[in-house]
């Protein structure tokens, strides 16, 4: 039995964090299963990933407080590294990852969502970094990703106050891209994932890499990253196919299908 359910819908992999009794809180076993699920993805087939939580109440209610309660300083550091390594795996996965945030995204839950490339949420979603109220700092990347995603000032306010925000405020500050009624969230996330999966796979991966690699570089270096990836697309058959498809004015041509070549 795994705490992560993996389901394939065409070229989209849906990962569901499944520990509903603890509102999908991340203990070591859940983290291990998440790492194993990510490692198991067949990237020759999968073109986009969606991550959500089981049930309609919680995405992930944070790292497991029971498990953390007795950690020593060394064990705490190791637990933080474990989470960071797995979330970095998501961030650096070659294909895009969408978080479908279906409820509480607190502490490690918000940090998991922030490691994904795109965040959509349900109307009942609640975001926050409650750690200072527990006597700790965020430990799975929250201090770094929140400041980069929203702004340093807003990250300071959320993290230092430990006050949660609801979906409309998360939308307003740019933490999520869109808010849906609960029953529409997963269909919307899958629809977006399938739209991404229909585009040229090499180009999609190159775009993720360009944005991810470039964002922390000075602009002159970042533009070189883009130039190299842009150039590399011209060595693919999908580029030749995609441009020929546009230039072909035949109204009866078949629907466009990229072959990932
Ligand atoms: N760790 C362990 N168990 C958790 C949990 C967590 N983070 N969040 C919820 N649970 C468990 C509860 O203990 C409860 O278990 P029992 O039924 O066995 O008592 C069950 O999930 C249901 O939770 P509640 O009864 O509390 O549900 P609620 O609707 O009353 O409240 C909630 C929901 C507001 C999310 C509340 O559960 C809560 O505040 N949870 C903790 C949130 C939190 O502080 N997260 C941050 C953790 S620290 C962290 O993540 C560090 C890091 O950066 C790595």
Boltz pocket constraint, residues with backbone or C-beta under 6 A from the ligand:
constraints:
  - pocket:
      binder: B
      contacts: [[A, 20], [A, 21], [A, 22], [A, 23], [A, 25], [A, 26], [A, 61], [A, 62], [A, 63], [A, 64], [A, 65], [A, 66], [A, 83], [A, 104], [A, 106], [A, 107], [A, 108], [A, 109], [A, 111], [A, 130], [A, 131], [A, 134], [A, 137], [A, 138], [A, 139], [A, 140], [A, 142]]
      max_distance: 6.0
